[in-house]
Amino acid sequence: MEKLTEPGRLYLKDYLILEEARKDMERFLNSVVDEAYDLIEEELEDLAPENFTLDIWQNESNKGQLYLRFKCIDNNKTDLFRQDKSDITIKYRDIRNTMDLSDPTFIKVFVGSPTVASDVESKLKKLSSEKYNYDVYQPKYLRLNLDNSSKSANLIRDEILNKCNYIRKLINSIQN
């Protein structure tokens, strides 16, 4: 014989309200990611460093993730970057995809490189510290504006483009 615990009884009592609240939260967060995606996609053409392409990708099956990937299309100027591989990715994650947020209204924007591109990460970290006194790989935590999805999307766009501009300058300085 099963017996429902007291927390389970409390949850069951408010089940419809809690489910509606979850759906509302997901609608809002999905709207923020969709708007940020559209804003960044509009500017992609002008952002790519020489010998690179940029593409933006949104995880449709696991919402709350956005990736701006730098792919080297010609590594003749430097053998640091692997050709036709995304060695640098700017990532966005919200509360649904990261457990290191102290507050559920925060989101995380950070740069990542795969393990096979650890030399890229080392070089960019060192160069960004020397040139700009800034670690481009350092995560940035931003607070969502819960009253306005467009303001939140613009905040994400601004931070992703900020990191993108640093990376573009660093790549150009390595290639020249």
Backbone hydrogen bonds, N-H to C=O, Kabsch-Sander energy under -0.5 kcal/mol:
donor,donor_aa,acceptor,acceptor_aa,energy
9,R,5,T,-2.3
10,L,6,E,-2.4
11,Y,7,P,-2.4
12,L,8,G,-2.6
13,K,9,R,-2.2
14,D,10,L,-1.5
15,Y,12,L,-1.1
18,L,14,D,-2.9
19,E,15,Y,-2.6
20,E,16,L,-2.1
21,A,17,I,-2.4
22,R,18,L,-2.3
23,K,19,E,-2.3
24,D,20,E,-2.3
25,M,21,A,-2.4
26,E,22,R,-2.5
27,R,23,K,-2.4
28,F,24,D,-2.3
29,L,25,M,-2.7
30,N,26,E,-2.7
31,S,27,R,-2.1
32,V,28,F,-2.2
33,V,29,L,-2.3
34,D,30,N,-2.7
35,E,31,S,-2.5
36,A,32,V,-2.5
37,Y,33,V,-2.6
38,D,34,D,-2.3
39,L,35,E,-2.4
40,I,36,A,-2.4
41,E,37,Y,-2.8
42,E,38,D,-1.6
43,E,39,L,-0.5
43,E,40,I,-1.3
44,L,40,I,-0.7
44,L,41,E,-0.8
46,D,43,E,-1.0
47,L,44,L,-1.7
48,A,44,L,-0.8
52,F,49,P,-1.8
53,T,71,K,-2.5
55,D,69,R,-1.7
57,W,67,Y,-2.7
59,N,65,Q,-1.1
60,E,58,Q,-0.8
66,L,92,Y,-1.7
67,Y,57,W,-2.9
68,L,90,I,-2.7
69,R,55,D,-3.0
69,R,67,Y,-0.6
70,F,88,I,-2.8
71,K,53,T,-2.8
71,K,69,R,-0.6
72,C,70,F,-0.5
72,C,82,R,-0.5
72,C,85,K,-1.3
73,I,51,N,-2.9
74,D,51,N,-1.2
84,D,72,C,-3.8
85,K,82,R,-1.2
87,D,70,F,-0.6
87,D,85,K,-1.1
88,I,70,F,-0.9
89,T,112,G,-2.3
90,I,68,L,-2.8
91,K,89,T,-0.5
91,K,110,F,-4.0
92,Y,66,L,-2.6
93,R,108,K,-2.3
94,D,64,G,-1.6
97,N,94,D,-2.7
102,S,100,D,-0.5
106,F,103,D,-2.1
107,I,142,L,-2.6
108,K,93,R,-2.8
109,V,140,K,-2.6
110,F,91,K,-2.3
112,G,89,T,-2.9
117,A,114,P,-2.2
118,S,115,T,-1.6
120,V,117,A,-0.7
121,E,117,A,-1.8
122,S,118,S,-2.6
123,K,119,D,-2.3
124,L,120,V,-2.7
125,K,121,E,-2.6
126,K,122,S,-2.4
127,L,123,K,-2.6
128,S,124,L,-2.6
129,S,125,K,-2.0
130,E,126,K,-2.4
131,K,127,L,-3.0
132,Y,128,S,-2.0
133,N,129,S,-1.2
134,Y,128,S,-1.4
136,V,134,Y,-0.9
138,Q,135,D,-1.9
140,K,109,V,-3.0
142,L,107,I,-2.0
142,L,140,K,-0.5
144,L,105,T,-3.5
144,L,142,L,-0.5
146,L,144,L,-1.0
148,N,145,N,-1.5
152,S,148,N,-1.8
153,A,149,S,-2.6
154,N,150,S,-2.4
155,L,151,K,-1.9
156,I,152,S,-2.1
157,R,153,A,-2.7
158,D,154,N,-2.8
159,E,155,L,-1.9
160,I,156,I,-2.7
161,L,157,R,-2.8
162,N,158,D,-2.1
163,K,159,E,-2.4
164,C,160,I,-2.4
165,N,161,L,-2.6
166,Y,162,N,-2.0
167,I,163,K,-2.6
168,R,164,C,-2.8
169,K,165,N,-2.3
170,L,166,Y,-2.5
171,I,167,I,-2.9
172,N,168,R,-2.6
173,S,169,K,-2.1
174,I,170,L,-1.7
175,Q,171,I,-2.4
176,N,172,N,-1.4
